[in-house]
């Protein structure tokens, strides 16, 4: 015969969180080792951390402090804040938060912490269960823990954030330099973290774009009149292409003519290969000046043909 597991209210097992449960966990600290990817030993209760006291401070395999905070109720911001404070105070790089009812927002918060910073955070759900008339037993369920995948995600997010900052700074410098020479893009504010900055070219579906990449840049006329307009886009491109020699003569050097077969849009542009946003910032003014110069010449070379378009 197979018995059925029933859950027991935690307060029926441990009346007081600090006096009963924390003391019980101190005496039975090995129960955590079944759930962790490291071992904890030597748990001490009510360790001082400034004006506060940590529920438990244990030691990991290498003797480093591990903060353990218990909560026989719903997780809350107060306890999460205390955990971070305690870790700082005792110089711990691991924390275990044992809680009866972990809120979704705190699950997300702990996952974010594991992605964002070096210390490791373990969130566990505590329950008391019994089978038939047996004595209550502790049931711990890991909810969130640090993983290599999570660390990699965090590293990627950090790199993306750093890239966004670089791009925003690059565009600020470029547009400031551009406004001194042309009204093109004068009122444009690129989307945060964007790798391109665009302004209308005077006809529907045509735009003049700056593009910046890690090691190169580009200016182009982008032709895209939207959904179901592939044929129209190609027709406009072909009209310009028929005047390729005249346009390149006006521009002053060869351009890239990208009809982009199989795709809806087309583009005509100039790639600038002296550097990109990953180059030292001291080089940015040179790159930005080259981009602005190429944009002005591209607009001047194409403007007569853009204006001749019927729509």
NORVEN-V262873 format. One record per residue. N is the residue number from 1. PSI is psi in degrees with one decimal (NA if undefined). BURIAL is 1 if it has 16 or more other ideal C-beta (glycine too) atoms within 10 Angstrom, else 0. Layout:
n->N psi->PSI burial->BURIAL
n->N psi->PSI burial->BURIAL
This chain:
n->1 psi->134.6 burial->0
n->2 psi->125.4 burial->0
n->3 psi->164.2 burial->0
n->4 psi->135.9 burial->0
n->5 psi->132.9 burial->0
n->6 psi->147.3 burial->0
n->7 psi->142.2 burial->0
n->8 psi->133.4 burial->0
n->9 psi->132.2 burial->0
n->10 psi->-35.6 burial->1
n->11 psi->-15.7 burial->0
n->12 psi->-21.6 burial->0
n->13 psi->-46.9 burial->1
n->14 psi->104.1 burial->1
n->15 psi->-41.0 burial->0
n->16 psi->130.4 burial->0
n->17 psi->-52.7 burial->1
n->18 psi->-47.0 burial->0
n->19 psi->-33.0 burial->0
n->20 psi->-61.2 burial->0
n->21 psi->-48.2 burial->1
n->22 psi->-40.3 burial->1
n->23 psi->-40.6 burial->0
n->24 psi->-42.8 burial->0
n->25 psi->-36.7 burial->1
n->26 psi->-41.8 burial->1
n->27 psi->-17.6 burial->0
n->28 psi->40.3 burial->0
n->29 psi->-23.5 burial->1
n->30 psi->-17.9 burial->0
n->31 psi->-25.0 burial->0
n->32 psi->-30.0 burial->1
n->33 psi->-22.2 burial->0
n->34 psi->-18.9 burial->0
n->35 psi->-10.3 burial->0
n->36 psi->161.7 burial->1
n->37 psi->16.2 burial->0
n->38 psi->169.8 burial->0
n->39 psi->142.0 burial->0
n->40 psi->143.0 burial->1
n->41 psi->174.3 burial->0
n->42 psi->58.5 burial->0
n->43 psi->127.5 burial->1
n->44 psi->138.5 burial->0
n->45 psi->156.1 burial->1
n->46 psi->50.1 burial->0
n->47 psi->134.7 burial->1
n->48 psi->140.2 burial->0
n->49 psi->84.3 burial->1
n->50 psi->-123.5 burial->0
n->51 psi->1.9 burial->0
n->52 psi->172.8 burial->0
n->53 psi->128.4 burial->0
n->54 psi->139.1 burial->1
n->55 psi->-55.0 burial->1
n->56 psi->140.5 burial->1
n->57 psi->113.1 burial->1
n->58 psi->-173.1 burial->1
n->59 psi->143.2 burial->1
n->60 psi->-171.1 burial->1
n->61 psi->-30.7 burial->0
n->62 psi->7.9 burial->0
n->63 psi->7.7 burial->0
n->64 psi->147.2 burial->0
n->65 psi->143.1 burial->1
n->66 psi->120.6 burial->1
n->67 psi->131.6 burial->1
n->68 psi->120.9 burial->1
n->69 psi->130.3 burial->1
n->70 psi->147.1 burial->1
n->71 psi->109.9 burial->1
n->72 psi->45.2 burial->1
n->73 psi->-155.1 burial->0
n->74 psi->142.5 burial->0
n->75 psi->149.6 burial->1
n->76 psi->165.8 burial->0
n->77 psi->-31.7 burial->0
n->78 psi->-47.8 burial->0
n->79 psi->-38.0 burial->1
n->80 psi->-43.1 burial->1
n->81 psi->-40.0 burial->0
n->82 psi->-40.3 burial->1
n->83 psi->-46.5 burial->1
n->84 psi->-40.0 burial->0
n->85 psi->-44.8 burial->1
n->86 psi->-42.4 burial->1
n->87 psi->-40.6 burial->1
n->88 psi->-42.7 burial->0
n->89 psi->-41.0 burial->1
n->90 psi->4.6 burial->1
n->91 psi->48.3 burial->0
n->92 psi->148.0 burial->1
n->93 psi->10.9 burial->0
n->94 psi->144.5 burial->1
n->95 psi->141.6 burial->1
n->96 psi->122.4 burial->1
n->97 psi->112.2 burial->1
n->98 psi->119.9 burial->1
n->99 psi->145.4 burial->1
n->100 psi->-37.0 burial->1
n->101 psi->86.7 burial->0
n->102 psi->121.1 burial->1
n->103 psi->148.8 burial->0
n->104 psi->-38.5 burial->0
n->105 psi->-29.3 burial->0
n->106 psi->-30.3 burial->1
n->107 psi->-45.7 burial->1
n->108 psi->-39.0 burial->0
n->109 psi->-44.0 burial->1
n->110 psi->-39.8 burial->1
n->111 psi->-41.6 burial->1
n->112 psi->-41.4 burial->1
n->113 psi->-41.9 burial->1
n->114 psi->-29.9 burial->1
n->115 psi->-28.6 burial->1
n->116 psi->-31.6 burial->0
n->117 psi->165.2 burial->0
n->118 psi->-43.7 burial->0
n->119 psi->151.4 burial->1
n->120 psi->136.4 burial->1
n->121 psi->131.6 burial->1
n->122 psi->122.4 burial->1
n->123 psi->123.8 burial->1
n->124 psi->141.4 burial->1
n->125 psi->131.6 burial->1
n->126 psi->136.4 burial->1
n->127 psi->157.9 burial->1
n->128 psi->131.1 burial->1
n->129 psi->161.9 burial->0
n->130 psi->159.2 burial->1
n->131 psi->117.7 burial->0
n->132 psi->-124.9 burial->0
n->133 psi->17.9 burial->0
n->134 psi->166.5 burial->0
n->135 psi->150.6 burial->0
n->136 psi->146.8 burial->1
n->137 psi->151.8 burial->0
n->138 psi->135.5 burial->1
n->139 psi->115.7 burial->0
n->140 psi->131.4 burial->1
n->141 psi->116.0 burial->0
n->142 psi->130.3 burial->0
n->143 psi->-47.8 burial->1
n->144 psi->138.8 burial->1
n->145 psi->159.6 burial->1
n->146 psi->140.1 burial->1
n->147 psi->158.9 burial->0
n->148 psi->-38.1 burial->0
n->149 psi->-44.2 burial->0
n->150 psi->-41.4 burial->1
n->151 psi->-41.8 burial->0
n->152 psi->-39.9 burial->0
n->153 psi->-43.7 burial->1
n->154 psi->-41.4 burial->1
n->155 psi->-42.4 burial->0
n->156 psi->-43.8 burial->0
n->157 psi->-40.2 burial->0
n->158 psi->-43.6 burial->0
n->159 psi->-39.1 burial->0
n->160 psi->-40.5 burial->0
n->161 psi->-41.6 burial->0
n->162 psi->-38.9 burial->0
n->163 psi->-42.7 burial->0
n->164 psi->-42.0 burial->0
n->165 psi->-43.7 burial->0
n->166 psi->-46.1 burial->1
n->167 psi->-44.2 burial->1
n->168 psi->-40.7 burial->0
n->169 psi->-38.5 burial->0
n->170 psi->-46.5 burial->1
n->171 psi->-37.6 burial->1
n->172 psi->-46.4 burial->0
n->173 psi->-42.6 burial->0
n->174 psi->-48.0 burial->1
n->175 psi->-33.3 burial->1
n->176 psi->-41.3 burial->0
n->177 psi->-38.0 burial->0
n->178 psi->-40.2 burial->1
n->179 psi->-20.8 burial->0
n->180 psi->-13.0 burial->0
n->181 psi->-21.8 burial->0
n->182 psi->155.2 burial->0
n->183 psi->-9.2 burial->0
n->184 psi->135.2 burial->1
n->185 psi->13.8 burial->1
n->186 psi->-33.2 burial->0
n->187 psi->19.9 burial->0
n->188 psi->137.8 burial->0
n->189 psi->105.7 burial->0
n->190 psi->149.6 burial->1
n->191 psi->141.5 burial->0
n->192 psi->130.8 burial->0
n->193 psi->8.1 burial->0
n->194 psi->147.3 burial->0
n->195 psi->7.0 burial->1
n->196 psi->157.3 burial->1
n->197 psi->127.0 burial->1
n->198 psi->147.0 burial->1
n->199 psi->152.6 burial->1
n->200 psi->146.8 burial->0
n->201 psi->6.1 burial->1
n->202 psi->-8.5 burial->0
n->203 psi->149.1 burial->1
n->204 psi->131.0 burial->0
n->205 psi->2.3 burial->1
n->206 psi->132.0 burial->1
n->207 psi->149.3 burial->1
n->208 psi->124.8 burial->1
n->209 psi->139.1 burial->1
n->210 psi->137.3 burial->1
n->211 psi->139.4 burial->1
n->212 psi->135.6 burial->1
n->213 psi->-178.4 burial->0
n->214 psi->-40.5 burial->0
n->215 psi->1.6 burial->0
n->216 psi->170.4 burial->1
n->217 psi->172.4 burial->1
n->218 psi->150.1 burial->1
n->219 psi->144.1 burial->1
n->220 psi->162.9 burial->1
n->221 psi->121.4 burial->1
n->222 psi->128.5 burial->1
n->223 psi->110.2 burial->1
n->224 psi->104.9 burial->1
n->225 psi->20.5 burial->1
n->226 psi->-171.7 burial->0
n->227 psi->139.0 burial->0
n->228 psi->19.9 burial->0
n->229 psi->17.5 burial->1
n->230 psi->-46.4 burial->1
n->231 psi->-41.7 burial->0
n->232 psi->-40.5 burial->1
n->233 psi->-45.2 burial->1
n->234 psi->-35.8 burial->1
n->235 psi->-44.4 burial->0
n->236 psi->-45.0 burial->1
n->237 psi->-45.3 burial->1
n->238 psi->-35.1 burial->0
n->239 psi->-44.0 burial->0
n->240 psi->-40.5 burial->1
n->241 psi->-32.3 burial->0
n->242 psi->-23.1 burial->0
n->243 psi->24.6 burial->1
n->244 psi->-48.3 burial->0
n->245 psi->-46.0 burial->0
n->246 psi->-41.2 burial->0
n->247 psi->-44.0 burial->1
n->248 psi->-32.3 burial->1
n->249 psi->-40.9 burial->0
n->250 psi->-34.1 burial->1
n->251 psi->-36.0 burial->1
n->252 psi->-3.6 burial->0
n->253 psi->167.8 burial->0
n->254 psi->149.9 burial->0
n->255 psi->165.6 burial->1
n->256 psi->123.8 burial->0
n->257 psi->102.6 burial->0
n->258 psi->95.1 burial->1
n->259 psi->-20.4 burial->1
n->260 psi->63.9 burial->0
n->261 psi->137.4 burial->0
n->262 psi->-5.6 burial->0
n->263 psi->160.1 burial->0
n->264 psi->-41.2 burial->1
n->265 psi->170.3 burial->1
n->266 psi->162.5 burial->1
n->267 psi->151.3 burial->1
n->268 psi->121.5 burial->1
n->269 psi->-177.2 burial->1
n->270 psi->121.9 burial->1
n->271 psi->135.3 burial->0
n->272 psi->111.9 burial->1
n->273 psi->30.5 burial->0
n->274 psi->-6.9 burial->0
n->275 psi->175.8 burial->1
n->276 psi->-164.5 burial->1
n->277 psi->-13.4 burial->1
n->278 psi->-6.3 burial->0
n->279 psi->159.7 burial->1
n->280 psi->142.5 burial->0
n->281 psi->-24.3 burial->0
n->282 psi->-22.4 burial->0
n->283 psi->-14.7 burial->0
n->284 psi->-45.8 burial->1
n->285 psi->-39.2 burial->0
n->286 psi->-44.3 burial->0
n->287 psi->-44.8 burial->1
n->288 psi->-41.5 burial->1
n->289 psi->-40.3 burial->0
n->290 psi->-40.0 burial->1
n->291 psi->-44.6 burial->1
n->292 psi->-44.4 burial->1
n->293 psi->-45.0 burial->1
n->294 psi->-36.6 burial->1
n->295 psi->-44.0 burial->1
n->296 psi->-44.9 burial->0
n->297 psi->-36.4 burial->1
n->298 psi->-43.7 burial->1
n->299 psi->-44.1 burial->1
n->300 psi->-37.7 burial->0
n->301 psi->-35.2 burial->1
n->302 psi->-19.3 burial->1
n->303 psi->-46.8 burial->0
n->304 psi->-35.3 burial->0
n->305 psi->-32.5 burial->1
n->306 psi->-43.6 burial->1
n->307 psi->-24.1 burial->0
n->308 psi->-13.8 burial->0
n->309 psi->139.1 burial->0
n->310 psi->-33.4 burial->0
n->311 psi->NA burial->0
